[in-house]
């Protein structure tokens, strides 16, 4: 019944907010040296407590400089951090850095802020991306759709990720995420038990890929999530 799904949504939202505010943020202040491990372990705890499970398919390329993913909601980030063993540097809009709880996690986790209202935003993003790869040795995690959606069809990819990857000649790995919307749906405020599946698609070097590589990434992710729906009924 929808009433129970709605109750579960608010329970899941509470769990994510509580663990973020009461556990992750204090630990990031106290022992920042282990921020990657802290985020990984506690995101796994979140998934368990809200009745989810995360599985993966494919191989995570350790040499990938940029990870491009489709985006439904907060569970995409929680699920990726749940199974990742590297400390990726997420790109998030500036407004999220200004929020009380998640803003602190983004700041203390040394993530990348992008100001979409500023003309200098892309130049700043390029500078931060270069620092991420060349100095920090971390992969850039980005949602090229630019915003979350509850539709099966991908939104058009924004130009920022393509520009960065070409300018810096990055190695890119596309990732398809399915099942996260069912686990916690921020659009209709419902939640259910769900298995989130992370599909690592083949990585490639942008400077040796064809001119249409960015479109091909979108097509490959779309194909992967459509196959999951057709075979297993698991929507994006």
Secondary structure by P-SEA (a helix, b strand, c coil): caaaaaaaaaaaaaaaaaaacccaaaaaaacccaaaaaaaaaaaaaaaaacbbbbbcccccccccbbbbbbccaaaaaaaaaccccbbbbbbccccccccaaaaaaaaabbbbbcccccaaaaaaaaaaaaacccccbbbbbccccccccccccccccaaaaaaaaaaccbbbbbbbcccccccccccccccbbbbbbbbcbbbbccccccaaaaaaaaaaaaaaaaaaaaccccc
